[in-house]
Amino acid sequence: MALRSQHATPPSRLKKSDKALGINQFDCPKCGLLSPWANELLTLREQVITDPLTGLFNLRYFRSSLDIELERTVRTTMPTSLMMIDLDHFKQVNDVWGHEVGNQVLKLTARLIKQVTRQLDIQCRYGGEEFVVILPSTSLLMASQVAERLREQVEESDITVGDQSFKVTASIGLSVRLAHEKGTASDLIKSADDCLYQAKSTGRNQVFFKGFEPEEEATVSGDEKEALMGMFSDYQD
Ligand SMILES: Nc1nc2c(ncn2[C@@H]2O[C@H](COP(=O)(O)OP(=O)(O)OP(=O)(O)O)[C@@H](O)[C@H]2O)c(=O)[nH]1
């Protein structure tokens, strides 16, 4: 019995293929899998690749997906972008509001990440209060627009506890791999992580990336942000 699909197919998307057999037999439309235990196996597989708190993909799935997407970049010449997101001063949220409220903030952040990204993007919890999104076939310019939209949505969201409410912010680092560029998945992660560090160390609540021209560093703000929004206003699915 083997799972042949490279990408996860949630059990809800499976079709029951043969009721007459009287057993739990399912036919996966993506991978053509046919097995009496396929549904149970897919549920198990989903658990193995999912972060239980946020429902996003976990670190294990992130690493294997990034390798696949970087291979795809070489084959298709379409760039792959990477977005690393870290909540600002999250320790204070736990300290002031408690761990359970902290968990609610992580869930909210996961929901916002899913809302602003596309279905084919790969949204993962990297660990703790850090998230990472792989954006296949996405230039750095487009990724910066998505990141800025996410940063804004986090900043604008109210977290309500009883009759009180508070806000959180996020810092975001971006990197991109172009088809002709060499380097490992770890290099791409390090590059996004370095940018995230820059976003944190230069004030937080901002998106940071090495600019569209090599070696040029940039943050998205003011007029540039407006121009980006205008150029890619039809980007959202
Ligand atoms: N509620 C909750 N807290 C978590 C979880 N995982 C990690 N944390 C907390 O996240 C906090 C991260 O704190 P720091 O690494 O100091 O970072 P920070 O306070 O966000 O500060 P900066 O990143 O520098 O802005 C720690 O207090 C961890 O305990 C989790 O699953 N749930």
The ligand as an SDF file (V2000), in Angstrom:
LIG
                    3D

 32 34  0  0  0  0  0  0  0  0999 V2000
    0.8520   30.8340   23.2060 N   0  0  0  0  0  0  0  0  0  0  0  0
    1.8770   30.2680   22.5880 C   0  0  0  0  0  0  0  0  0  0  0  0
    3.1060   30.8600   22.7060 N   0  0  0  0  0  0  0  0  0  0  0  0
    4.1370   30.2740   22.0480 C   0  0  0  0  0  0  0  0  0  0  0  0
    3.9860   29.1130   21.2860 C   0  0  0  0  0  0  0  0  0  0  0  0
    5.2020   28.7910   20.7700 N   0  0  0  0  0  0  0  0  0  0  0  0
    6.0690   29.7280   21.1950 C   0  0  0  0  0  0  0  0  0  0  0  0
    5.4400   30.6370   21.9720 N   0  0  0  0  0  0  0  0  0  0  0  0
    6.0020   31.8010   22.6750 C   0  0  0  0  0  0  0  0  0  0  0  0
    6.4280   32.7730   21.7510 O   0  0  0  0  0  0  0  0  0  0  0  0
    7.3160   33.6670   22.4350 C   0  0  0  0  0  0  0  0  0  0  0  0
    8.4180   34.0850   21.5180 C   0  0  0  0  0  0  0  0  0  0  0  0
    9.1630   35.0450   22.1800 O   0  0  0  0  0  0  0  0  0  0  0  0
   10.4970   35.6700   21.6100 P   0  0  0  0  0  0  0  0  0  0  0  0
   11.2410   34.6360   20.7880 O   0  0  0  0  0  0  0  0  0  0  0  0
   11.2170   36.2850   22.7530 O   0  0  0  0  0  0  0  0  0  0  0  0
   10.0410   36.7330   20.5500 O   0  0  0  0  0  0  0  0  0  0  0  0
    9.0760   37.9780   20.6890 P   0  0  0  0  0  0  0  0  0  0  0  0
    8.6400   38.2430   22.0860 O   0  0  0  0  0  0  0  0  0  0  0  0
    7.9860   37.7820   19.6710 O   0  0  0  0  0  0  0  0  0  0  0  0
   10.0120   39.1790   20.2610 O   0  0  0  0  0  0  0  0  0  0  0  0
   10.4790   39.5710   18.7950 P   0  0  0  0  0  0  0  0  0  0  0  0
   10.3580   38.3570   17.9070 O   0  0  0  0  0  0  0  0  0  0  0  0
   11.8920   40.0170   18.9530 O   0  0  0  0  0  0  0  0  0  0  0  0
    9.5820   40.6850   18.3510 O   0  0  0  0  0  0  0  0  0  0  0  0
    7.8240   32.8980   23.6690 C   0  0  0  0  0  0  0  0  0  0  0  0
    7.2830   33.5070   24.8240 O   0  0  0  0  0  0  0  0  0  0  0  0
    7.2450   31.4990   23.4920 C   0  0  0  0  0  0  0  0  0  0  0  0
    6.8840   30.9030   24.7110 O   0  0  0  0  0  0  0  0  0  0  0  0
    2.6820   28.5150   21.2080 C   0  0  0  0  0  0  0  0  0  0  0  0
    2.4520   27.4940   20.5560 O   0  0  0  0  0  0  0  0  0  0  0  0
    1.6800   29.1360   21.8640 N   0  0  0  0  0  0  0  0  0  0  0  0
  1  2  1  0
  2  3  2  0
  2 32  1  0
  3  4  1  0
  4  5  2  0
  4  8  1  0
  5  6  1  0
  5 30  1  0
  6  7  2  0
  7  8  1  0
  8  9  1  0
  9 10  1  0
  9 28  1  0
 10 11  1  0
 11 12  1  0
 11 26  1  0
 12 13  1  0
 13 14  1  0
 14 15  2  0
 14 16  1  0
 14 17  1  0
 17 18  1  0
 18 19  2  0
 18 20  1  0
 18 21  1  0
 21 22  1  0
 22 23  2  0
 22 24  1  0
 22 25  1  0
 26 27  1  0
 26 28  1  0
 28 29  1  0
 30 31  2  0
 30 32  1  0
M  END
$$$$
